[in-house]
Amino acid sequence: MNIETLIEHLIFLILFGEANRYLTLPIKFWMGFLIFGTIAGTFILFGHIVKIKEGKFFLNLLAIIFLLPSNFSAFILVAFNYIFNIIFALILFFLSIGFSIYTINQGNNIKNKRLRSEGIIQLRSRIKRAVKNILIDSIESGPISRVTQGTKSDPHSKVHLDDSFIDHSKPLVCPICNYKNPSESRLCISCYSKFLKCSICKKQISKEDEVFCPFCSAPYHKRGFFEWLKVKAHCKNCKKDLDLWEFQKYHNENGQEHDLPSKFCINCRRYIPIDANFCIYCGFKI
């Protein structure tokens, strides 16, 4: 067990109530006692180290030696204040080391694999998903734009905005691992890959419904992009003119007979427009 796993194991045992199912009462008692003892022992040792640096420790040690023949009660008092405290702190220190070794052995024990697999792995997954969501929210430039009504300056702005071209009941298929995720997912539950967002509606795109602009590789929903091209005839992202009939011809092409100027994508092995900078199928840069 490495240090990272040990730390996760200890955090899970101390902070989460799930540990109560696996720890017996003596172990809980020793855990609390040794945590307190380690803190107390550290303060005691630190105090004596300061005294040693100031030179008072050796003076008190000489006082103990000279007090023994003359005043036995004073000898007992001084010895208790200095020697016993150091011994007690060292005992607590070695007990904490023993507890750490016991924790490592328990973590490597076959009987506790269920604890690690069902507890720590789930905890790690929840932390990763939370961190990824926070990072995604922080790197996105501003809030997600959601257009709901048409404007006078753009009579075609209602295109693709009634969501009739997107079936939100279907699961989102991850383009990396092909895992089927809930339709509202922003990340793949299996591989934590980020779903592409449609440049028109700003919603996640499933693998079987994605299409890319051949000039700037902007992602779109397939049917939504076709409806957009019917009205605007250009890419929403780069404003490059696109002919819908030509685009659909290539997109429906199986890679054999066609009468349009084309070239071959080396990544997905399909034919694309000859002037394309990116593949319309896989987004690969040509």
C-alpha positions as CSV (number, residue, x, y, z in Angstrom):
1,M,0.0,0.0,0.0
2,N,1.5,3.4,-1.0
3,I,1.3,6.6,0.9
4,E,-1.6,7.9,-1.2
5,T,-3.7,4.8,-0.5
6,L,-2.8,4.9,3.2
7,I,-3.9,8.5,3.5
8,E,-7.2,7.8,1.7
9,H,-7.7,4.8,4.0
10,L,-7.2,6.9,7.1
11,I,-9.4,9.7,5.8
12,F,-12.2,7.3,5.1
13,L,-11.9,5.6,8.5
14,I,-11.8,8.8,10.5
15,L,-14.2,11.1,8.6
16,F,-16.9,8.8,7.3
17,G,-19.6,6.9,9.2
18,E,-19.0,3.8,7.0
19,A,-16.0,3.0,9.2
20,N,-18.4,2.1,12.0
21,R,-19.4,-1.1,10.2
22,Y,-15.8,-2.4,10.1
23,L,-14.1,-1.2,13.3
24,T,-14.5,-2.9,16.7
25,L,-14.8,-0.9,19.9
26,P,-11.2,-1.5,21.0
27,I,-9.9,-0.3,17.7
28,K,-12.0,2.8,17.9
29,F,-10.7,3.4,21.4
30,W,-7.1,3.0,20.4
31,M,-7.6,5.1,17.4
32,G,-8.8,8.1,19.5
33,F,-6.3,7.5,22.2
34,L,-3.3,7.3,19.9
35,I,-4.4,10.4,17.9
36,F,-4.7,12.3,21.1
37,G,-1.5,10.8,22.5
38,T,0.5,11.6,19.4
39,I,-0.5,15.3,19.6
40,A,0.2,15.4,23.3
41,G,3.5,13.6,22.9
42,T,4.6,16.0,20.1
43,F,4.0,19.0,22.3
44,I,5.9,17.5,25.2
45,L,8.8,16.6,23.1
46,F,8.8,20.0,21.5
47,G,8.9,21.7,24.9
48,H,11.9,19.6,26.0
49,I,13.7,20.2,22.7
50,V,13.3,24.0,23.4
51,K,14.7,23.5,26.9
52,I,17.7,21.5,25.5
53,K,18.5,24.3,23.1
54,E,18.3,26.9,25.9
55,G,20.7,24.8,28.1
56,K,18.2,24.3,30.9
57,F,17.8,20.6,30.3
58,F,21.4,19.7,31.2
59,L,21.3,22.0,34.3
60,N,18.2,20.2,35.5
61,L,19.9,16.8,34.8
62,L,22.9,17.9,37.0
63,A,20.4,19.0,39.7
64,I,18.8,15.6,39.7
65,I,22.2,13.9,40.2
66,F,23.2,16.2,43.1
67,L,19.7,16.2,44.8
68,L,19.7,12.4,45.1
69,P,21.9,12.1,48.2
70,S,20.6,15.2,50.0
71,N,16.9,15.5,49.2
72,F,15.1,12.4,47.9
73,S,11.7,14.1,47.6
74,A,13.1,16.9,45.5
75,F,14.9,14.3,43.4
76,I,11.6,12.5,42.7
77,L,9.8,15.8,41.8
78,V,12.5,16.9,39.3
79,A,12.8,13.4,37.8
80,F,9.1,13.2,37.3
81,N,8.9,16.6,35.6
82,Y,11.7,15.9,33.1
83,I,12.6,12.2,32.7
84,F,9.1,10.7,33.1
85,N,7.6,13.2,30.6
86,I,10.2,12.4,28.0
87,I,9.7,8.6,28.5
88,F,5.9,9.1,28.2
89,A,6.2,11.1,25.1
90,L,8.5,8.5,23.5
91,I,6.0,5.7,24.4
92,L,3.2,7.6,22.7
93,F,5.4,8.2,19.7
94,F,6.3,4.5,19.3
95,L,2.6,3.6,19.9
96,S,1.6,5.9,17.0
97,I,4.2,4.1,14.8
98,G,2.8,0.8,15.8
99,F,-0.8,2.0,15.0
100,S,0.4,3.1,11.6
101,I,1.9,-0.3,10.9
102,Y,-1.3,-2.0,12.1
103,T,-3.3,0.3,9.7
104,I,-1.1,-0.6,6.8
105,N,-1.4,-4.3,7.6
106,Q,-5.2,-4.0,7.9
107,G,-5.3,-2.2,4.6
108,N,-3.4,-5.1,2.9
109,N,-5.5,-7.7,4.6
110,I,-7.7,-9.7,2.2
111,K,-10.7,-9.3,4.6
112,N,-10.6,-5.5,4.1
113,K,-10.6,-5.5,0.3
114,R,-14.3,-4.9,0.4
115,L,-13.7,-1.8,2.4
116,R,-11.2,-0.5,-0.1
117,S,-13.0,-1.5,-3.2
118,E,-16.5,-0.3,-2.2
119,G,-15.5,2.6,0.0
120,I,-12.3,4.3,-1.1
121,I,-12.8,3.7,-4.8
122,Q,-16.3,5.2,-4.6
123,L,-14.9,8.1,-2.5
124,R,-12.1,8.7,-5.1
125,S,-14.6,8.6,-7.9
126,R,-16.9,11.1,-6.3
127,I,-13.9,13.4,-5.6
128,K,-12.7,13.2,-9.2
129,R,-16.1,13.9,-10.6
130,A,-16.5,16.9,-8.3
131,V,-13.1,18.3,-9.2
132,K,-13.7,17.8,-12.9
133,N,-17.1,19.6,-12.7
134,I,-15.5,22.5,-10.8
135,L,-12.7,22.7,-13.4
136,I,-15.1,22.6,-16.3
137,D,-17.2,25.4,-14.7
138,S,-14.1,27.5,-14.1
139,I,-12.7,27.2,-17.6
140,E,-15.9,27.8,-19.5
141,S,-16.1,31.4,-20.6
142,G,-19.2,32.8,-19.0
143,P,-22.6,31.2,-18.6
144,I,-24.0,28.9,-21.2
145,S,-26.0,30.9,-23.7
146,R,-29.5,29.6,-24.1
147,V,-31.6,31.4,-26.9
148,T,-35.3,30.9,-26.4
149,Q,-36.8,33.6,-28.6
150,G,-36.1,35.0,-32.0
151,T,-34.9,38.5,-32.5
152,K,-35.7,41.2,-35.0
153,S,-32.1,41.5,-36.1
154,D,-31.9,37.7,-36.9
155,P,-35.1,36.3,-38.4
156,H,-33.6,32.8,-38.5
157,S,-32.5,32.6,-34.9
158,K,-35.3,30.2,-34.1
159,V,-33.6,27.5,-36.1
160,H,-32.7,24.5,-34.0
161,L,-34.0,26.1,-30.8
162,D,-37.2,24.2,-30.3
163,D,-35.2,21.1,-29.6
164,S,-37.4,19.1,-32.1
165,F,-34.2,17.9,-33.7
166,I,-32.8,16.4,-30.5
167,D,-34.2,13.4,-28.7
168,H,-33.2,14.1,-25.1
169,S,-34.6,10.8,-23.9
170,K,-31.8,8.9,-25.6
171,P,-28.6,8.3,-23.7
172,L,-25.4,10.1,-24.5
173,V,-22.9,7.7,-26.1
174,C,-19.3,8.5,-25.2
175,P,-17.1,8.9,-28.3
176,I,-14.1,7.5,-26.3
177,C,-15.4,4.4,-24.6
178,N,-19.0,4.0,-26.1
179,Y,-20.5,4.0,-22.6
180,K,-24.2,5.1,-22.5
181,N,-24.7,8.0,-20.1
182,P,-27.8,9.8,-19.0
183,S,-29.0,12.4,-21.4
184,E,-28.2,15.3,-19.0
185,S,-24.6,14.2,-18.4
186,R,-21.7,16.6,-18.9
187,L,-19.0,14.0,-18.4
188,C,-18.8,10.3,-19.2
189,I,-19.4,8.2,-16.0
190,S,-17.0,5.5,-17.2
191,C,-13.9,7.4,-18.5
192,Y,-14.7,11.0,-17.3
193,S,-14.3,12.3,-20.9
194,K,-16.0,15.6,-21.6
195,F,-18.9,15.6,-24.1
196,L,-18.7,18.0,-27.0
197,K,-21.2,20.8,-27.0
198,C,-23.2,21.8,-30.0
199,S,-22.1,25.2,-31.3
200,I,-25.8,26.1,-31.9
201,C,-27.8,24.9,-28.9
202,K,-24.8,24.5,-26.4
203,K,-26.0,21.0,-25.4
204,Q,-24.0,17.8,-25.2
205,I,-23.7,15.7,-28.4
206,S,-24.0,12.0,-28.5
207,K,-21.5,10.0,-30.6
208,E,-23.9,8.9,-33.3
209,D,-25.3,12.5,-33.7
210,E,-22.1,14.5,-33.9
211,V,-20.9,16.2,-37.1
212,F,-18.0,18.8,-37.6
213,C,-17.5,21.8,-39.7
214,P,-15.0,21.0,-42.4
215,F,-13.3,24.4,-42.0
216,C,-13.0,25.0,-38.2
217,S,-14.0,21.6,-36.7
218,A,-16.8,23.2,-34.7
219,P,-19.1,20.4,-33.3
220,Y,-22.8,20.2,-34.1
221,H,-25.9,18.0,-33.8
222,K,-26.2,16.4,-37.2
223,R,-29.9,17.2,-37.9
224,G,-29.7,20.6,-36.2
225,F,-26.7,21.6,-38.3
226,F,-28.6,20.5,-41.5
227,E,-31.5,22.7,-40.5
228,W,-29.2,25.6,-39.7
229,L,-27.6,25.3,-43.1
230,K,-30.9,25.3,-44.9
231,V,-31.5,28.8,-43.6
232,K,-28.1,30.4,-43.1
233,A,-25.8,28.4,-45.4
234,H,-22.7,29.0,-43.3
235,C,-21.0,27.7,-40.2
236,K,-22.1,29.4,-37.0
237,N,-18.6,29.4,-35.6
238,C,-16.3,30.4,-38.5
239,K,-19.0,31.9,-40.8
240,K,-17.6,30.0,-43.7
241,D,-20.1,29.4,-46.5
242,L,-21.4,25.8,-46.6
243,D,-23.6,24.2,-49.2
244,L,-26.2,22.0,-47.5
245,W,-26.6,19.7,-50.5
246,E,-22.9,19.2,-50.9
247,F,-22.4,18.7,-47.1
248,Q,-25.2,16.1,-47.0
249,K,-23.9,14.4,-50.0
250,Y,-20.5,13.8,-48.4
251,H,-22.0,12.9,-45.0
252,N,-24.2,10.2,-46.6
253,E,-21.3,9.0,-48.7
254,N,-20.1,5.5,-48.0
255,G,-16.7,6.2,-49.4
256,Q,-17.1,4.8,-52.9
257,E,-19.0,6.4,-55.8
258,H,-19.4,10.2,-55.8
259,D,-19.3,13.0,-58.3
260,L,-18.0,15.8,-56.0
261,P,-14.3,16.9,-55.6
262,S,-13.1,15.1,-52.5
263,K,-10.1,13.9,-50.6
264,F,-9.5,11.1,-48.2
265,C,-9.4,11.4,-44.4
266,I,-6.5,9.3,-43.1
267,N,-8.1,9.0,-39.6
268,C,-11.6,7.6,-40.3
269,R,-10.9,6.6,-44.0
270,R,-13.9,8.5,-45.5
271,Y,-14.2,11.0,-48.3
272,I,-14.6,14.7,-47.3
273,P,-14.8,18.0,-49.3
274,I,-11.6,18.7,-51.1
275,D,-11.2,22.2,-49.5
276,A,-11.9,21.0,-46.0
277,N,-9.5,21.6,-43.2
278,F,-11.1,19.2,-40.8
279,C,-12.9,15.9,-41.3
280,I,-16.7,16.3,-41.1
281,Y,-17.0,12.8,-39.6
282,C,-14.3,12.7,-36.9
283,G,-13.1,16.3,-36.6
284,F,-9.5,15.2,-37.5
285,K,-7.3,18.0,-38.8
286,I,-6.2,17.4,-42.4
